[in-house]
Amino acid sequence: MKSILGHIARWVQLLVAAVFIFSSLTKVVDPVGTQIKIGEYLSAFGMDFLSGAAVVMAFALIFTEFLLGVLLLFRVAEKITSKAVVVLVLLFTILTLVIALTNPVSDCGCFGDVVKMSNNQTFVKNVILLLFALIVWLANRRNENKTQVKSAAAVVLFSSLVGWAMVFSYRNLPLIETTPFRAGVNIPEAMAVPEDAEPDRYTTELYYRDKATGKVHVFSEQDTAWWDDSKWEFVETKTILVQKGFRPAIENFKLFGVAGDLTDSLLNKKNLFILIVQEPDAINDEVLRKSRAARDFAAENGLTCLLLTSHPEVESLNPAEVEVIRADATMLKTLLRSKAGAVLLDEGTIVAKWSINNLPDFSTFKGDFRVKADTYSAQREVFPYILITLFVVSIIVSYLYLRR
């Protein structure tokens, strides 16, 4: 019997390890997305004063999830690791309970932008995960197994690679683009709503106070009892979303200039090179040099070059010294996971995106820019998936080798 329970506990431990590793990898490819989500949490709970530390929190969360996952997988320090997993999952469960009750954010971001879950689904998932974590802890609470040197080395190796991948994604662009603004996407098509699209469904609740008892009652619009003005006093009306209708992949994409809404006209332009600077602190010598070189290159090669921002100070500084257009800050963070960079559009289709760190130096650029942009995007579509696949396969092979 003990042997059977031990095997069950071991499989449960593998499942918990897999969940932690998968959760961390969905964030490793886009740490800025996790930073943004943590910022949303801090804002929702009135803790904006900690927003400057959101990036540190994001890195710590991602790395901790992965570390605990591989520690469980390779059975390194199981006793203390299982305790840490229970504590972390318990904190997540409490947090997601509060979120499910108050609904301050629409999505927890537990699996980045790879897997979207409602707040209620997230809470249920964490309750189940907590039960599994408790099973793992109970199975390891008296475990005095000595850690194998090879297993510890595997943990160090894979954790180091994840740390490097996080830094790389943060300094450049996400290893894997999980936002709707991927290269190859036509923005107008992604914003289109079919004529037969299912609309949102709402219900209206009417709140009336009983004049005799003072109690507030809820009525639907079909009820007639509240018509009696001598008995009921109106309090308020609430419109509640019952079921979400069709949502296009891209919503609220708007570009504004001096002449007003320029969205349609700009999305019809060919070879539109948009420099993006999201915050004033992103403006440094490299941004100034590269943006002005890009401006000159665009003028010489028939590209329209604009500066896109959501910040008034950036607009006034205008590091590229070109026409400035504006957009919503949230949309910009989704469009480009970098404080500064560029997007090349061709009749509304995203040809390529760059962070400022991998934007070509146009002062020395040679060759056909459009060809190189297409090649760059094609490489970004293939190579990261190959790297992630090799990384996961390496973990599995290492586990099988060490457990033989």
C-alpha positions in Angstrom: 0.0 0.0 0.0 2.8 2.4 0.9 4.5 1.6 -2.3 1.3 2.5 -4.3 0.9 5.8 -2.3 4.6 6.6 -2.9 4.2 6.1 -6.7 1.1 8.3 -6.7 2.9 11.0 -4.7 5.8 10.8 -7.1 3.5 11.3 -10.2 1.8 14.2 -8.4 5.2 15.8 -7.7 6.1 15.5 -11.4 2.8 17.2 -12.3 3.4 20.0 -9.9 6.9 20.4 -11.2 5.6 20.5 -14.8 3.0 23.2 -13.9 5.7 25.4 -12.3 8.1 24.9 -15.2 5.4 25.6 -17.9 4.1 28.6 -16.0 7.6 30.1 -15.8 8.5 29.4 -19.4 5.3 31.2 -20.6 6.6 34.3 -18.8 10.3 33.8 -19.6 9.6 34.5 -23.3 7.9 37.8 -22.4 9.1 39.2 -19.0 7.8 42.7 -19.9 4.3 41.3 -20.1 4.7 39.9 -16.6 6.0 43.3 -15.4 2.9 45.0 -16.9 0.6 42.5 -15.3 2.2 43.0 -11.9 1.9 46.8 -12.4 -1.9 46.2 -13.0 -2.1 44.3 -9.7 -0.3 47.0 -7.8 -2.5 49.7 -9.3 -5.7 47.7 -8.6 -4.7 47.4 -4.9 -3.6 51.0 -4.5 0.1 50.2 -4.3 1.3 52.3 -7.2 4.2 53.5 -5.1 5.8 50.0 -5.7 5.3 50.2 -9.5 9.0 51.0 -9.9 9.9 47.6 -8.5 7.5 45.7 -10.9 10.3 44.6 -13.1 12.3 43.2 -10.1 9.1 41.4 -8.9 8.6 40.0 -12.4 12.1 38.6 -12.6 11.9 37.2 -9.1 8.5 35.5 -9.7 9.6 33.9 -13.0 12.9 32.7 -11.7 11.4 31.3 -8.5 8.7 29.4 -10.3 11.2 27.8 -12.6 13.7 27.1 -9.8 11.0 25.4 -7.6 9.9 23.4 -10.7 13.3 22.0 -11.5 14.1 21.3 -7.9 11.0 19.2 -7.6 11.7 17.5 -11.0 15.3 16.6 -10.2 14.5 15.8 -6.5 16.9 18.3 -5.1 16.3 19.5 -1.5 12.8 18.0 -1.7 11.9 18.6 1.9 12.4 22.4 1.9 11.4 22.7 -1.7 8.0 21.1 -1.1 7.4 23.5 1.9 8.3 26.5 -0.3 5.9 25.3 -3.0 3.0 24.9 -0.5 3.6 28.4 0.8 3.8 30.0 -2.7 0.7 28.2 -3.9 -1.2 29.1 -0.7 -0.3 32.8 -1.3 -1.4 32.5 -4.9 -4.7 30.9 -3.9 -5.5 33.6 -1.4 -4.6 36.3 -3.9 -6.7 34.7 -6.6 -9.7 34.3 -4.2 -9.6 38.1 -3.6 -9.3 38.7 -7.4 -12.2 36.3 -8.1 -14.4 38.2 -5.6 -13.4 41.7 -6.5 -12.4 41.3 -10.2 -9.8 44.1 -10.3 -8.0 42.6 -13.4 -9.5 40.6 -16.2 -6.8 37.9 -16.4 -4.3 36.7 -13.8 -1.4 36.4 -16.2 -0.5 33.0 -14.5 0.6 31.6 -17.9 1.5 34.9 -19.5 -0.4 35.6 -22.7 -0.1 31.9 -23.8 -3.1 30.6 -21.8 -5.9 33.0 -20.9 -8.0 32.1 -17.8 -10.9 33.8 -16.1 -10.4 34.8 -12.4 -12.7 32.1 -11.3 -10.9 29.5 -13.4 -7.6 30.6 -11.9 -8.9 30.3 -8.4 -10.1 26.7 -9.0 -6.8 25.9 -10.7 -4.9 27.1 -7.6 -7.1 25.2 -5.2 -6.4 22.0 -7.1 -2.7 22.8 -7.3 -2.6 23.5 -3.5 -4.1 20.1 -2.8 -1.4 18.5 -5.0 1.3 20.6 -3.4 0.2 19.4 0.0 0.4 15.8 -1.2 4.0 16.5 -2.3 4.8 18.1 1.0 3.3 15.2 3.1 5.3 12.7 1.0 8.6 14.6 1.5 8.2 16.0 5.1 10.5 13.2 6.5 12.6 12.9 3.4 16.3 12.9 4.2 17.5 11.9 0.6 20.9 13.2 -0.2 21.1 15.4 -3.3 23.0 14.0 -6.2 25.7 16.2 -7.5 24.6 15.6 -11.1 21.0 16.6 -10.2 22.1 19.8 -8.5 24.3 20.6 -11.5 21.3 20.2 -13.8 19.3 22.6 -11.7 22.1 25.2 -11.8 22.5 24.8 -15.6 18.9 25.1 -16.6 18.2 27.9 -14.1 21.1 29.8 -15.5 19.8 29.4 -19.0 16.4 30.7 -17.9 18.0 33.7 -16.3 19.9 34.5 -19.5 16.7 34.1 -21.6 14.8 36.5 -19.3 17.5 39.2 -19.6 17.7 38.7 -23.4 13.9 39.0 -23.8 13.8 42.1 -21.6 16.6 43.8 -23.4 15.4 42.9 -26.9 11.9 41.7 -27.7 10.0 38.6 -26.4 11.6 35.4 -27.6 8.1 34.3 -28.7 5.5 37.0 -29.6 2.3 36.1 -27.7 0.5 39.4 -28.3 -1.8 40.0 -31.3 0.8 42.3 -32.9 2.9 39.6 -34.4 4.9 40.1 -37.6 2.7 39.2 -40.6 -0.5 40.3 -38.9 -2.7 42.7 -40.9 -4.0 45.2 -38.3 -7.2 46.2 -40.1 -8.1 42.5 -40.6 -7.4 41.7 -37.0 -9.7 44.6 -35.9 -12.6 43.5 -38.2 -15.8 42.4 -36.6 -17.9 40.0 -38.8 -21.5 41.1 -39.6 -22.9 38.0 -37.9 -20.6 38.3 -34.8 -22.3 37.5 -31.5 -22.8 40.7 -29.5 -22.3 41.1 -25.7 -25.3 39.9 -23.7 -26.4 42.0 -20.7 -29.0 41.9 -18.0 -30.4 44.8 -16.1 -31.0 44.6 -12.3 -33.3 47.1 -10.6 -32.7 47.9 -6.9 -35.6 49.2 -4.9 -36.0 49.8 -1.2 -39.1 48.6 0.7 -40.4 51.8 2.3 -41.9 49.8 5.2 -38.9 47.6 6.1 -36.0 49.5 4.6 -34.7 46.4 2.9 -33.3 46.6 -0.6 -34.8 44.1 -3.2 -33.5 43.2 -6.6 -35.9 43.0 -9.5 -35.5 42.2 -13.2 -37.0 44.4 -15.9 -39.7 41.9 -16.4 -40.9 42.2 -12.8 -43.9 44.5 -12.1 -43.9 44.6 -8.4 -41.6 47.7 -8.3 -44.2 49.6 -10.2 -46.0 50.4 -7.0 -44.5 53.7 -6.0 -46.3 53.7 -2.7 -44.3 50.7 -1.6 -41.0 50.9 -3.4 -38.3 53.6 -3.5 -35.8 53.5 -6.3 -32.1 53.0 -5.3 -30.1 52.2 -8.4 -29.8 50.2 -11.7 -27.0 47.9 -12.6 -26.2 46.6 -16.1 -24.4 43.3 -15.8 -22.5 41.5 -18.6 -23.9 38.0 -18.8 -21.9 36.7 -21.7 -19.1 38.2 -23.8 -19.7 38.4 -27.5 -17.1 38.3 -30.3 -13.9 40.1 -29.6 -11.5 40.9 -32.5 -7.8 40.0 -31.9 -6.9 43.7 -31.9 -9.1 46.3 -30.2 -8.8 50.0 -29.6 -5.9 50.6 -32.1 -6.0 54.3 -32.7 -3.4 56.7 -34.0 -3.8 60.4 -33.5 -2.0 63.5 -34.9 -2.5 67.2 -35.2 -5.3 66.6 -37.7 -7.1 64.2 -35.4 -7.7 60.4 -36.0 -5.1 59.2 -38.5 -5.6 55.5 -38.1 -7.2 54.7 -41.4 -4.9 56.8 -43.5 -1.7 55.5 -41.8 -2.8 51.9 -42.1 -3.2 52.4 -45.8 0.3 53.7 -46.3 3.1 51.6 -47.8 6.5 51.3 -46.0 5.5 53.2 -42.9 8.5 53.2 -40.5 7.3 54.1 -37.0 9.8 54.9 -34.3 8.3 54.3 -30.8 9.5 55.9 -27.6 7.1 55.2 -24.7 8.7 57.1 -21.8 11.1 60.1 -21.5 13.6 58.0 -19.5 14.1 55.8 -22.6 15.7 58.7 -24.5 19.5 58.3 -24.4 22.4 58.8 -26.7 21.7 55.5 -28.5 18.0 56.4 -29.0 19.0 59.8 -30.4 21.6 58.4 -32.7 19.6 55.5 -34.1 16.3 57.3 -34.4 17.9 60.2 -36.4 19.9 57.8 -38.6 16.6 55.9 -39.2 14.9 59.2 -40.1 17.6 60.1 -42.6 17.6 56.5 -44.1 13.8 56.7 -44.5 13.9 60.0 -46.3 16.5 58.6 -48.7 14.7 55.3 -49.4 11.1 56.3 -49.8 9.9 55.3 -46.3 7.5 57.5 -44.2 9.1 57.9 -40.8 7.0 59.0 -37.8 7.5 59.1 -34.0 4.8 57.3 -32.0 4.4 57.9 -28.2 1.8 58.3 -25.5 3.8 60.6 -23.4 3.6 64.5 -23.8 7.2 65.0 -22.7 8.4 62.6 -25.4 6.3 64.5 -27.9 7.9 67.8 -26.9 11.4 66.4 -26.9 10.9 64.6 -30.3 14.3 62.8 -30.4 13.9 61.9 -34.1 12.8 65.3 -35.1 9.9 64.0 -37.3 6.1 64.2 -37.3 4.7 62.9 -33.9 1.6 60.8 -33.6 0.0 59.6 -30.4 -1.6 56.4 -29.1 -3.0 54.9 -25.9 -0.2 53.8 -23.5 -1.7 50.4 -22.9 -2.0 49.7 -26.6 1.6 50.8 -27.1 2.9 48.4 -24.5 1.2 45.6 -26.3 2.4 46.7 -29.7 6.0 46.9 -28.6 7.4 45.2 -25.5 10.2 47.7 -25.3 10.5 51.3 -24.0 11.9 52.3 -27.4 12.1 50.7 -30.8 10.4 50.6 -34.2 7.7 48.9 -36.2 7.6 48.7 -40.0 4.1 48.6 -41.5 3.1 48.0 -45.1 -0.6 48.8 -45.8 -1.5 47.8 -42.2 0.6 44.6 -42.2 3.3 44.3 -39.5 6.5 43.6 -41.5 8.9 43.7 -38.6 9.5 45.0 -35.1 12.7 45.9 -33.3 13.7 47.1 -29.8 16.1 49.9 -29.8 18.9 47.4 -28.8 18.5 45.4 -32.0 17.4 48.2 -34.4 19.8 48.3 -37.3 22.4 51.1 -37.3 21.1 52.9 -40.4 24.2 55.2 -40.6 26.1 52.1 -41.8 23.3 50.1 -43.3 23.7 48.4 -46.6 21.5 46.2 -48.8 17.7 46.0 -49.4 16.1 47.0 -46.1 12.7 45.4 -46.9 14.4 42.1 -47.7 16.4 42.2 -44.5 13.3 43.1 -42.5 11.4 40.2 -43.9 14.3 37.8 -43.2 14.6 39.2 -39.6 10.9 38.5 -39.0 11.1 35.0 -40.5 14.0 34.2 -38.2 12.1 35.4 -35.2 9.2 33.2 -36.1 11.3 30.1 -36.3 14.4 30.2 -34.2 12.9 30.9 -30.8 10.5 27.9 -31.1 13.4 25.7 -32.0 15.4 27.0 -29.0 12.5 26.5 -26.6 11.8 23.0 -27.9 15.5 22.0 -27.5 15.5 23.4 -24.0 12.4 21.4 -22.9 13.7 18.3 -24.6 17.0 18.8 -22.8 15.2 19.0 -19.4 13.3 15.8 -20.2 16.4 13.9 -21.4 18.3 15.0 -18.3 15.5 13.9 -16.0 15.3 10.4 -17.7 19.1 10.1 -17.6 19.4 11.0 -13.9 16.5 8.8 -12.8 17.6 5.6 -14.6 
